[in-house]
Amino acid sequence: MSNPGMKVAIVNLTGGGLSYGYINYLSEVLPRMLRHPRVSQIYVYVPPGFSQYFAGMLAPECLRQCEGGLRGRRQLRLNLGRISPDVVFFPGNQWMNLGRIPSVAMIQSMLPMVMPFGGNGWLDLVKNLVRARLTRIACERTNRVIAISNYVQEFLMNNWHIAPTRIGMVYHGVNLPPAAATMRIPVSIPGDWHGKFLFTAGSMHPYRALNDVLKALAVLASQGVRPPLVIAGGVDLDRTQLPY
């Protein structure tokens, strides 16, 4: 008798949105999981309004929406009970009790645990404390935890005393660089710079530690080297006070 393969449900429990980094991660992981010989079917649950990003990867009946709140969680449990997955994967620092269905949680963000206060307003502080608590609950109650780096793995073992046998480490990895002929210099970068500048990418929030980049510029300046600094990332001035 042939092995029917595993039926996997990927449940994205969030506050109602998905970041571009999160979307990119799922977009890269889904095709690889679908090609795995031990996986027969994947169901993906995303917040309303985000199905479009994954529509071409899955059959329509395998891409579903999950609402927030108690009513949404109740409906999600009913849906998962109907499809009876062999395992449920929670990629985003959260988890929910699904009875006997095995579950795996992945810790993507360490910000709430290691830097909940740094430069954030009181609203973000409260949110980070809640996120840290939800992350710890996920790590303690799920069947398996995926850490995306050795740092995360050591934090889980040393700070939260999660058994090493329950932790698997899986780095995100990187894509191959695009062909040089396809790359274009942004119009905001002067053409005569020719790569002689410091570059950092990511949203401009206190936890990004852009002050380290400024310190590096000061060190270079003391050596007579003054390269321009290029920052690729947005900033929400209504929620974040940058200390720079």
Secondary structure, DSSP 8 states (H G I E B T S, - for coil): -----EEEEEE---SS---HHHHHHHHHHHHHHHH-TTEEEEEEEE-TT-GGGGTTTS-GGGEEE---HHHHHHHHHHHHHHH--SEEEE-SS-----TTS-EEEEE---HHHH-SSTTB-HHHHHHHHHHHHHHHHHHHHSSEEEESSHHHHHHHHHTS---GGGEEE----------GGG----TTS-TT-TT-SEEEES---GGG-HHHHHHHHHHHHHTT----EEEE----TTTB----
